[in-house]
Amino acid sequence: MISFFISILNFLLILCSVLSFCCCLNLQEVVLYLFYKLVFCYFVAKVMKNVGILSHLSERTTYLTIKYFSFLE
């Protein structure tokens, strides 16, 4: 659980540095969208792990894989 919060903090730091270059965007909307996407990917990874679809992978690997592919949309 601690590693999850650390990864969220790392993500937010990277996000803030990227968004500092994008002044024309509404910062609050972008942060909320990315946060909801992050939470969604985490829960999808948990469900897939619990169902056994990706039982051969660790939960963190599953989460990172789903997060990566969801951000490619």
PyMOL Python script that loads the backbone (N, CA, C, O; Angstrom):
from pymol import cmd

cmd.read_pdbstr("""\
ATOM      1  N   MET A   1       0.822  -1.195   0.000  1.00  0.00           N
ATOM      2  CA  MET A   1       0.000   0.000   0.000  1.00  0.00           C
ATOM      3  C   MET A   1       0.864   1.255   0.000  1.00  0.00           C
ATOM      4  O   MET A   1       0.526   2.249  -0.643  1.00  0.00           O
ATOM      5  N   ILE A   2       1.971   1.206   0.718  1.00  0.00           N
ATOM      6  CA  ILE A   2       2.866   2.363   0.758  1.00  0.00           C
ATOM      7  C   ILE A   2       3.468   2.618  -0.618  1.00  0.00           C
ATOM      8  O   ILE A   2       3.616   3.767  -1.034  1.00  0.00           O
ATOM      9  N   SER A   3       3.815   1.547  -1.319  1.00  0.00           N
ATOM     10  CA  SER A   3       4.391   1.727  -2.655  1.00  0.00           C
ATOM     11  C   SER A   3       3.378   2.346  -3.612  1.00  0.00           C
ATOM     12  O   SER A   3       3.752   3.075  -4.531  1.00  0.00           O
ATOM     13  N   PHE A   4       2.087   2.054  -3.395  1.00  0.00           N
ATOM     14  CA  PHE A   4       1.050   2.662  -4.227  1.00  0.00           C
ATOM     15  C   PHE A   4       1.024   4.178  -4.038  1.00  0.00           C
ATOM     16  O   PHE A   4       0.947   4.926  -5.012  1.00  0.00           O
ATOM     17  N   PHE A   5       1.087   4.629  -2.788  1.00  0.00           N
ATOM     18  CA  PHE A   5       1.085   6.070  -2.523  1.00  0.00           C
ATOM     19  C   PHE A   5       2.361   6.737  -3.034  1.00  0.00           C
ATOM     20  O   PHE A   5       2.323   7.875  -3.504  1.00  0.00           O
ATOM     21  N   ILE A   6       3.474   6.042  -2.946  1.00  0.00           N
ATOM     22  CA  ILE A   6       4.726   6.588  -3.476  1.00  0.00           C
ATOM     23  C   ILE A   6       4.638   6.724  -4.985  1.00  0.00           C
ATOM     24  O   ILE A   6       5.093   7.720  -5.547  1.00  0.00           O
ATOM     25  N   SER A   7       4.057   5.729  -5.645  1.00  0.00           N
ATOM     26  CA  SER A   7       3.917   5.823  -7.097  1.00  0.00           C
ATOM     27  C   SER A   7       2.960   6.948  -7.485  1.00  0.00           C
ATOM     28  O   SER A   7       3.160   7.601  -8.509  1.00  0.00           O
ATOM     29  N   ILE A   8       1.917   7.184  -6.675  1.00  0.00           N
ATOM     30  CA  ILE A   8       1.020   8.306  -6.954  1.00  0.00           C
ATOM     31  C   ILE A   8       1.756   9.636  -6.802  1.00  0.00           C
ATOM     32  O   ILE A   8       1.588  10.536  -7.625  1.00  0.00           O
ATOM     33  N   LEU A   9       2.562   9.762  -5.765  1.00  0.00           N
ATOM     34  CA  LEU A   9       3.325  10.994  -5.578  1.00  0.00           C
ATOM     35  C   LEU A   9       4.304  11.227  -6.715  1.00  0.00           C
ATOM     36  O   LEU A   9       4.448  12.349  -7.200  1.00  0.00           O
ATOM     37  N   ASN A  10       4.976  10.166  -7.139  1.00  0.00           N
ATOM     38  CA  ASN A  10       5.885  10.294  -8.280  1.00  0.00           C
ATOM     39  C   ASN A  10       5.133  10.723  -9.532  1.00  0.00           C
ATOM     40  O   ASN A  10       5.590  11.579 -10.291  1.00  0.00           O
ATOM     41  N   PHE A  11       3.974  10.111  -9.730  1.00  0.00           N
ATOM     42  CA  PHE A  11       3.161  10.452 -10.881  1.00  0.00           C
ATOM     43  C   PHE A  11       2.737  11.917 -10.838  1.00  0.00           C
ATOM     44  O   PHE A  11       2.798  12.611 -11.854  1.00  0.00           O
ATOM     45  N   LEU A  12       2.309  12.390  -9.674  1.00  0.00           N
ATOM     46  CA  LEU A  12       1.877  13.782  -9.556  1.00  0.00           C
ATOM     47  C   LEU A  12       3.024  14.759  -9.764  1.00  0.00           C
ATOM     48  O   LEU A  12       2.828  15.828 -10.342  1.00  0.00           O
ATOM     49  N   LEU A  13       4.216  14.406  -9.303  1.00  0.00           N
ATOM     50  CA  LEU A  13       5.368  15.271  -9.539  1.00  0.00           C
ATOM     51  C   LEU A  13       5.683  15.385 -11.028  1.00  0.00           C
ATOM     52  O   LEU A  13       5.954  16.471 -11.539  1.00  0.00           O
ATOM     53  N   ILE A  14       5.644  14.253 -11.709  1.00  0.00           N
ATOM     54  CA  ILE A  14       5.884  14.275 -13.157  1.00  0.00           C
ATOM     55  C   ILE A  14       4.787  15.052 -13.857  1.00  0.00           C
ATOM     56  O   ILE A  14       5.052  15.825 -14.778  1.00  0.00           O
ATOM     57  N   LEU A  15       3.566  14.845 -13.424  1.00  0.00           N
ATOM     58  CA  LEU A  15       2.432  15.544 -14.016  1.00  0.00           C
ATOM     59  C   LEU A  15       2.555  17.055 -13.860  1.00  0.00           C
ATOM     60  O   LEU A  15       2.318  17.806 -14.807  1.00  0.00           O
ATOM     61  N   CYS A  16       2.922  17.490 -12.673  1.00  0.00           N
ATOM     62  CA  CYS A  16       3.068  18.933 -12.445  1.00  0.00           C
ATOM     63  C   CYS A  16       4.180  19.521 -13.300  1.00  0.00           C
ATOM     64  O   CYS A  16       4.045  20.636 -13.802  1.00  0.00           O
ATOM     65  N   SER A  17       5.253  18.806 -13.469  1.00  0.00           N
ATOM     66  CA  SER A  17       6.344  19.329 -14.296  1.00  0.00           C
ATOM     67  C   SER A  17       5.934  19.404 -15.764  1.00  0.00           C
ATOM     68  O   SER A  17       6.315  20.336 -16.472  1.00  0.00           O
ATOM     69  N   VAL A  18       5.153  18.414 -16.222  1.00  0.00           N
ATOM     70  CA  VAL A  18       4.692  18.439 -17.617  1.00  0.00           C
ATOM     71  C   VAL A  18       3.671  19.544 -17.813  1.00  0.00           C
ATOM     72  O   VAL A  18       3.716  20.268 -18.808  1.00  0.00           O
ATOM     73  N   LEU A  19       2.750  19.676 -16.869  1.00  0.00           N
ATOM     74  CA  LEU A  19       1.699  20.684 -17.010  1.00  0.00           C
ATOM     75  C   LEU A  19       2.210  22.108 -16.850  1.00  0.00           C
ATOM     76  O   LEU A  19       1.538  23.053 -17.262  1.00  0.00           O
ATOM     77  N   SER A  20       3.371  22.272 -16.267  1.00  0.00           N
ATOM     78  CA  SER A  20       3.922  23.617 -16.157  1.00  0.00           C
ATOM     79  C   SER A  20       4.245  24.201 -17.534  1.00  0.00           C
ATOM     80  O   SER A  20       4.316  25.419 -17.700  1.00  0.00           O
ATOM     81  N   PHE A  21       4.440  23.314 -18.522  1.00  0.00           N
ATOM     82  CA  PHE A  21       4.696  23.770 -19.888  1.00  0.00           C
ATOM     83  C   PHE A  21       3.405  23.999 -20.662  1.00  0.00           C
ATOM     84  O   PHE A  21       3.422  24.594 -21.740  1.00  0.00           O
ATOM     85  N   CYS A  22       2.298  23.536 -20.122  1.00  0.00           N
ATOM     86  CA  CYS A  22       1.023  23.616 -20.829  1.00  0.00           C
ATOM     87  C   CYS A  22       0.100  24.594 -20.105  1.00  0.00           C
ATOM     88  O   CYS A  22      -0.869  24.180 -19.469  1.00  0.00           O
ATOM     89  N   CYS A  23       0.389  25.849 -20.198  1.00  0.00           N
ATOM     90  CA  CYS A  23      -0.383  26.868 -19.466  1.00  0.00           C
ATOM     91  C   CYS A  23      -1.789  27.031 -20.016  1.00  0.00           C
ATOM     92  O   CYS A  23      -2.678  27.499 -19.305  1.00  0.00           O
ATOM     93  N   CYS A  24      -2.004  26.657 -21.257  1.00  0.00           N
ATOM     94  CA  CYS A  24      -3.311  26.898 -21.865  1.00  0.00           C
ATOM     95  C   CYS A  24      -4.358  25.901 -21.394  1.00  0.00           C
ATOM     96  O   CYS A  24      -5.549  26.128 -21.608  1.00  0.00           O
ATOM     97  N   LEU A  25      -3.957  24.807 -20.760  1.00  0.00           N
ATOM     98  CA  LEU A  25      -4.921  23.807 -20.302  1.00  0.00           C
ATOM     99  C   LEU A  25      -5.480  24.184 -18.938  1.00  0.00           C
ATOM    100  O   LEU A  25      -4.817  24.838 -18.134  1.00  0.00           O
ATOM    101  N   ASN A  26      -6.709  23.759 -18.697  1.00  0.00           N
ATOM    102  CA  ASN A  26      -7.305  23.941 -17.377  1.00  0.00           C
ATOM    103  C   ASN A  26      -6.695  22.890 -16.458  1.00  0.00           C
ATOM    104  O   ASN A  26      -6.979  21.700 -16.590  1.00  0.00           O
ATOM    105  N   LEU A  27      -5.871  23.328 -15.541  1.00  0.00           N
ATOM    106  CA  LEU A  27      -5.079  22.427 -14.710  1.00  0.00           C
ATOM    107  C   LEU A  27      -5.946  21.501 -13.872  1.00  0.00           C
ATOM    108  O   LEU A  27      -5.641  20.315 -13.748  1.00  0.00           O
ATOM    109  N   GLN A  28      -7.006  22.017 -13.304  1.00  0.00           N
ATOM    110  CA  GLN A  28      -7.855  21.208 -12.433  1.00  0.00           C
ATOM    111  C   GLN A  28      -8.508  20.057 -13.202  1.00  0.00           C
ATOM    112  O   GLN A  28      -8.555  18.933 -12.703  1.00  0.00           O
ATOM    113  N   GLU A  29      -9.006  20.322 -14.400  1.00  0.00           N
ATOM    114  CA  GLU A  29      -9.647  19.274 -15.193  1.00  0.00           C
ATOM    115  C   GLU A  29      -8.661  18.195 -15.598  1.00  0.00           C
ATOM    116  O   GLU A  29      -8.991  17.010 -15.566  1.00  0.00           O
ATOM    117  N   VAL A  30      -7.464  18.590 -15.977  1.00  0.00           N
ATOM    118  CA  VAL A  30      -6.457  17.620 -16.396  1.00  0.00           C
ATOM    119  C   VAL A  30      -6.032  16.741 -15.226  1.00  0.00           C
ATOM    120  O   VAL A  30      -5.911  15.526 -15.379  1.00  0.00           O
ATOM    121  N   VAL A  31      -5.805  17.336 -14.068  1.00  0.00           N
ATOM    122  CA  VAL A  31      -5.388  16.566 -12.898  1.00  0.00           C
ATOM    123  C   VAL A  31      -6.492  15.594 -12.473  1.00  0.00           C
ATOM    124  O   VAL A  31      -6.205  14.442 -12.147  1.00  0.00           O
ATOM    125  N   LEU A  32      -7.740  16.041 -12.472  1.00  0.00           N
ATOM    126  CA  LEU A  32      -8.848  15.152 -12.109  1.00  0.00           C
ATOM    127  C   LEU A  32      -8.983  13.999 -13.093  1.00  0.00           C
ATOM    128  O   LEU A  32      -9.190  12.854 -12.690  1.00  0.00           O
ATOM    129  N   TYR A  33      -8.865  14.299 -14.380  1.00  0.00           N
ATOM    130  CA  TYR A  33      -8.961  13.246 -15.393  1.00  0.00           C
ATOM    131  C   TYR A  33      -7.870  12.206 -15.202  1.00  0.00           C
ATOM    132  O   TYR A  33      -8.154  11.009 -15.228  1.00  0.00           O
ATOM    133  N   LEU A  34      -6.633  12.633 -15.011  1.00  0.00           N
ATOM    134  CA  LEU A  34      -5.527  11.695 -14.847  1.00  0.00           C
ATOM    135  C   LEU A  34      -5.622  10.932 -13.534  1.00  0.00           C
ATOM    136  O   LEU A  34      -5.254   9.758 -13.478  1.00  0.00           O
ATOM    137  N   PHE A  35      -6.109  11.575 -12.479  1.00  0.00           N
ATOM    138  CA  PHE A  35      -6.277  10.886 -11.205  1.00  0.00           C
ATOM    139  C   PHE A  35      -7.323   9.784 -11.313  1.00  0.00           C
ATOM    140  O   PHE A  35      -7.101   8.668 -10.843  1.00  0.00           O
ATOM    141  N   TYR A  36      -8.473  10.096 -11.935  1.00  0.00           N
ATOM    142  CA  TYR A  36      -9.503   9.080 -12.097  1.00  0.00           C
ATOM    143  C   TYR A  36      -9.014   7.931 -12.968  1.00  0.00           C
ATOM    144  O   TYR A  36      -9.351   6.773 -12.721  1.00  0.00           O
ATOM    145  N   LYS A  37      -8.229   8.245 -13.976  1.00  0.00           N
ATOM    146  CA  LYS A  37      -7.680   7.203 -14.841  1.00  0.00           C
ATOM    147  C   LYS A  37      -6.725   6.309 -14.053  1.00  0.00           C
ATOM    148  O   LYS A  37      -6.722   5.091 -14.234  1.00  0.00           O
ATOM    149  N   LEU A  38      -5.927   6.904 -13.192  1.00  0.00           N
ATOM    150  CA  LEU A  38      -4.989   6.147 -12.358  1.00  0.00           C
ATOM    151  C   LEU A  38      -5.735   5.219 -11.410  1.00  0.00           C
ATOM    152  O   LEU A  38      -5.370   4.052 -11.269  1.00  0.00           O
ATOM    153  N   VAL A  39      -6.776   5.726 -10.760  1.00  0.00           N
ATOM    154  CA  VAL A  39      -7.563   4.909  -9.832  1.00  0.00           C
ATOM    155  C   VAL A  39      -8.274   3.790 -10.582  1.00  0.00           C
ATOM    156  O   VAL A  39      -8.327   2.656 -10.105  1.00  0.00           O
ATOM    157  N   PHE A  40      -8.818   4.104 -11.747  1.00  0.00           N
ATOM    158  CA  PHE A  40      -9.495   3.087 -12.546  1.00  0.00           C
ATOM    159  C   PHE A  40      -8.532   1.953 -12.912  1.00  0.00           C
ATOM    160  O   PHE A  40      -8.888   0.779 -12.800  1.00  0.00           O
ATOM    161  N   CYS A  41      -7.334   2.291 -13.341  1.00  0.00           N
ATOM    162  CA  CYS A  41      -6.360   1.273 -13.724  1.00  0.00           C
ATOM    163  C   CYS A  41      -5.966   0.424 -12.532  1.00  0.00           C
ATOM    164  O   CYS A  41      -5.762  -0.781 -12.673  1.00  0.00           O
ATOM    165  N   TYR A  42      -5.858   1.028 -11.372  1.00  0.00           N
ATOM    166  CA  TYR A  42      -5.503   0.279 -10.172  1.00  0.00           C
ATOM    167  C   TYR A  42      -6.579  -0.756  -9.843  1.00  0.00           C
ATOM    168  O   TYR A  42      -6.263  -1.906  -9.537  1.00  0.00           O
ATOM    169  N   PHE A  43      -7.848  -0.350  -9.905  1.00  0.00           N
ATOM    170  CA  PHE A  43      -8.918  -1.281  -9.572  1.00  0.00           C
ATOM    171  C   PHE A  43      -9.085  -2.361 -10.634  1.00  0.00           C
ATOM    172  O   PHE A  43      -9.418  -3.499 -10.300  1.00  0.00           O
ATOM    173  N   VAL A  44      -8.864  -2.036 -11.894  1.00  0.00           N
ATOM    174  CA  VAL A  44      -8.921  -3.066 -12.931  1.00  0.00           C
ATOM    175  C   VAL A  44      -7.828  -4.094 -12.697  1.00  0.00           C
ATOM    176  O   VAL A  44      -8.058  -5.292 -12.861  1.00  0.00           O
ATOM    177  N   ALA A  45      -6.646  -3.641 -12.318  1.00  0.00           N
ATOM    178  CA  ALA A  45      -5.554  -4.570 -12.020  1.00  0.00           C
ATOM    179  C   ALA A  45      -5.904  -5.453 -10.833  1.00  0.00           C
ATOM    180  O   ALA A  45      -5.617  -6.650 -10.850  1.00  0.00           O
ATOM    181  N   LYS A  46      -6.523  -4.879  -9.795  1.00  0.00           N
ATOM    182  CA  LYS A  46      -6.919  -5.667  -8.626  1.00  0.00           C
ATOM    183  C   LYS A  46      -7.941  -6.736  -9.011  1.00  0.00           C
ATOM    184  O   LYS A  46      -7.832  -7.887  -8.587  1.00  0.00           O
ATOM    185  N   VAL A  47      -8.932  -6.354  -9.812  1.00  0.00           N
ATOM    186  CA  VAL A  47      -9.976  -7.297 -10.211  1.00  0.00           C
ATOM    187  C   VAL A  47      -9.380  -8.412 -11.069  1.00  0.00           C
ATOM    188  O   VAL A  47      -9.688  -9.585 -10.857  1.00  0.00           O
ATOM    189  N   MET A  48      -8.538  -8.060 -12.027  1.00  0.00           N
ATOM    190  CA  MET A  48      -7.937  -9.075 -12.882  1.00  0.00           C
ATOM    191  C   MET A  48      -7.048 -10.016 -12.082  1.00  0.00           C
ATOM    192  O   MET A  48      -6.983 -11.211 -12.370  1.00  0.00           O
ATOM    193  N   LYS A  49      -6.374  -9.486 -11.092  1.00  0.00           N
ATOM    194  CA  LYS A  49      -5.532 -10.323 -10.234  1.00  0.00           C
ATOM    195  C   LYS A  49      -6.393 -11.258  -9.381  1.00  0.00           C
ATOM    196  O   LYS A  49      -6.065 -12.435  -9.235  1.00  0.00           O
ATOM    197  N   ASN A  50      -7.482 -10.748  -8.820  1.00  0.00           N
ATOM    198  CA  ASN A  50      -8.356 -11.557  -7.971  1.00  0.00           C
ATOM    199  C   ASN A  50      -9.102 -12.626  -8.763  1.00  0.00           C
ATOM    200  O   ASN A  50      -9.311 -13.733  -8.266  1.00  0.00           O
ATOM    201  N   VAL A  51      -9.504 -12.306  -9.986  1.00  0.00           N
ATOM    202  CA  VAL A  51     -10.215 -13.269 -10.815  1.00  0.00           C
ATOM    203  C   VAL A  51      -9.258 -14.363 -11.289  1.00  0.00           C
ATOM    204  O   VAL A  51      -9.682 -15.489 -11.548  1.00  0.00           O
ATOM    205  N   GLY A  52      -7.988 -14.039 -11.399  1.00  0.00           N
ATOM    206  CA  GLY A  52      -7.002 -15.030 -11.812  1.00  0.00           C
ATOM    207  C   GLY A  52      -6.611 -14.932 -13.264  1.00  0.00           C
ATOM    208  O   GLY A  52      -5.899 -15.795 -13.778  1.00  0.00           O
ATOM    209  N   ILE A  53      -7.074 -13.874 -13.943  1.00  0.00           N
ATOM    210  CA  ILE A  53      -6.736 -13.719 -15.357  1.00  0.00           C
ATOM    211  C   ILE A  53      -5.236 -13.518 -15.516  1.00  0.00           C
ATOM    212  O   ILE A  53      -4.611 -14.075 -16.419  1.00  0.00           O
ATOM    213  N   LEU A  54      -4.679 -12.725 -14.636  1.00  0.00           N
ATOM    214  CA  LEU A  54      -3.248 -12.445 -14.710  1.00  0.00           C
ATOM    215  C   LEU A  54      -2.554 -12.905 -13.431  1.00  0.00           C
ATOM    216  O   LEU A  54      -1.738 -12.180 -12.862  1.00  0.00           O
ATOM    217  N   SER A  55      -2.880 -14.096 -12.994  1.00  0.00           N
ATOM    218  CA  SER A  55      -2.344 -14.569 -11.719  1.00  0.00           C
ATOM    219  C   SER A  55      -0.845 -14.845 -11.776  1.00  0.00           C
ATOM    220  O   SER A  55      -0.185 -14.905 -10.739  1.00  0.00           O
ATOM    221  N   HIS A  56      -0.301 -15.013 -12.991  1.00  0.00           N
ATOM    222  CA  HIS A  56       1.132 -15.284 -13.092  1.00  0.00           C
ATOM    223  C   HIS A  56       1.965 -14.009 -12.955  1.00  0.00           C
ATOM    224  O   HIS A  56       3.185 -14.082 -12.811  1.00  0.00           O
ATOM    225  N   LEU A  57       1.321 -12.851 -12.999  1.00  0.00           N
ATOM    226  CA  LEU A  57       2.025 -11.585 -12.847  1.00  0.00           C
ATOM    227  C   LEU A  57       1.801 -11.038 -11.448  1.00  0.00           C
ATOM    228  O   LEU A  57       0.800 -11.345 -10.802  1.00  0.00           O
ATOM    229  N   SER A  58       2.719 -10.246 -10.999  1.00  0.00           N
ATOM    230  CA  SER A  58       2.505  -9.590  -9.714  1.00  0.00           C
ATOM    231  C   SER A  58       1.452  -8.499  -9.881  1.00  0.00           C
ATOM    232  O   SER A  58       1.181  -8.056 -10.997  1.00  0.00           O
ATOM    233  N   GLU A  59       0.870  -8.075  -8.791  1.00  0.00           N
ATOM    234  CA  GLU A  59      -0.176  -7.051  -8.848  1.00  0.00           C
ATOM    235  C   GLU A  59       0.373  -5.731  -9.382  1.00  0.00           C
ATOM    236  O   GLU A  59      -0.283  -5.051 -10.172  1.00  0.00           O
ATOM    237  N   ARG A  60       1.571  -5.378  -8.947  1.00  0.00           N
ATOM    238  CA  ARG A  60       2.167  -4.122  -9.410  1.00  0.00           C
ATOM    239  C   ARG A  60       2.460  -4.162 -10.901  1.00  0.00           C
ATOM    240  O   ARG A  60       2.237  -3.174 -11.601  1.00  0.00           O
ATOM    241  N   THR A  61       2.957  -5.287 -11.396  1.00  0.00           N
ATOM    242  CA  THR A  61       3.218  -5.425 -12.832  1.00  0.00           C
ATOM    243  C   THR A  61       1.925  -5.319 -13.622  1.00  0.00           C
ATOM    244  O   THR A  61       1.882  -4.667 -14.665  1.00  0.00           O
ATOM    245  N   THR A  62       0.873  -5.956 -13.129  1.00  0.00           N
ATOM    246  CA  THR A  62      -0.431  -5.883 -13.788  1.00  0.00           C
ATOM    247  C   THR A  62      -0.935  -4.452 -13.825  1.00  0.00           C
ATOM    248  O   THR A  62      -1.409  -3.976 -14.856  1.00  0.00           O
ATOM    249  N   TYR A  63      -0.828  -3.766 -12.690  1.00  0.00           N
ATOM    250  CA  TYR A  63      -1.282  -2.378 -12.594  1.00  0.00           C
ATOM    251  C   TYR A  63      -0.519  -1.481 -13.563  1.00  0.00           C
ATOM    252  O   TYR A  63      -1.125  -0.675 -14.270  1.00  0.00           O
ATOM    253  N   LEU A  64       0.798  -1.614 -13.601  1.00  0.00           N
ATOM    254  CA  LEU A  64       1.606  -0.770 -14.470  1.00  0.00           C
ATOM    255  C   LEU A  64       1.321  -1.053 -15.936  1.00  0.00           C
ATOM    256  O   LEU A  64       1.319  -0.134 -16.756  1.00  0.00           O
ATOM    257  N   THR A  65       1.077  -2.324 -16.277  1.00  0.00           N
ATOM    258  CA  THR A  65       0.755  -2.678 -17.663  1.00  0.00           C
ATOM    259  C   THR A  65      -0.562  -2.055 -18.088  1.00  0.00           C
ATOM    260  O   THR A  65      -0.662  -1.473 -19.168  1.00  0.00           O
ATOM    261  N   ILE A  66      -1.577  -2.179 -17.230  1.00  0.00           N
ATOM    262  CA  ILE A  66      -2.888  -1.605 -17.564  1.00  0.00           C
ATOM    263  C   ILE A  66      -2.795  -0.083 -17.632  1.00  0.00           C
ATOM    264  O   ILE A  66      -3.393   0.538 -18.511  1.00  0.00           O
ATOM    265  N   LYS A  67      -2.053   0.514 -16.714  1.00  0.00           N
ATOM    266  CA  LYS A  67      -1.901   1.969 -16.713  1.00  0.00           C
ATOM    267  C   LYS A  67      -1.230   2.428 -18.006  1.00  0.00           C
ATOM    268  O   LYS A  67      -1.650   3.416 -18.608  1.00  0.00           O
ATOM    269  N   TYR A  68      -0.203   1.721 -18.427  1.00  0.00           N
ATOM    270  CA  TYR A  68       0.518   2.107 -19.640  1.00  0.00           C
ATOM    271  C   TYR A  68      -0.396   2.048 -20.860  1.00  0.00           C
ATOM    272  O   TYR A  68      -0.433   2.989 -21.653  1.00  0.00           O
ATOM    273  N   PHE A  69      -1.131   0.948 -21.015  1.00  0.00           N
ATOM    274  CA  PHE A  69      -1.978   0.813 -22.191  1.00  0.00           C
ATOM    275  C   PHE A  69      -3.170   1.757 -22.150  1.00  0.00           C
ATOM    276  O   PHE A  69      -3.638   2.182 -23.206  1.00  0.00           O
ATOM    277  N   SER A  70      -3.673   2.098 -20.980  1.00  0.00           N
ATOM    278  CA  SER A  70      -4.812   3.004 -20.916  1.00  0.00           C
ATOM    279  C   SER A  70      -4.408   4.435 -21.261  1.00  0.00           C
ATOM    280  O   SER A  70      -5.228   5.203 -21.763  1.00  0.00           O
ATOM    281  N   PHE A  71      -3.155   4.799 -20.998  1.00  0.00           N
ATOM    282  CA  PHE A  71      -2.716   6.145 -21.337  1.00  0.00           C
ATOM    283  C   PHE A  71      -2.367   6.283 -22.809  1.00  0.00           C
ATOM    284  O   PHE A  71      -2.100   7.393 -23.270  1.00  0.00           O
ATOM    285  N   LEU A  72      -2.362   5.191 -23.556  1.00  0.00           N
ATOM    286  CA  LEU A  72      -2.083   5.257 -24.985  1.00  0.00           C
ATOM    287  C   LEU A  72      -3.304   5.636 -25.813  1.00  0.00           C
ATOM    288  O   LEU A  72      -3.174   5.918 -27.005  1.00  0.00           O
ATOM    289  N   GLU A  73      -4.484   5.647 -25.205  1.00  0.00           N
ATOM    290  CA  GLU A  73      -5.715   5.970 -25.936  1.00  0.00           C
ATOM    291  C   GLU A  73      -5.620   7.316 -26.602  1.00  0.00           C
ATOM    292  O   GLU A  73      -6.567   7.748 -27.260  1.00  0.00           O
TER     293      GLU A  73
END
""", "prot")
cmd.dss("prot")
cmd.show_as("cartoon", "prot")
cmd.util.cbc("prot")
cmd.orient("prot")
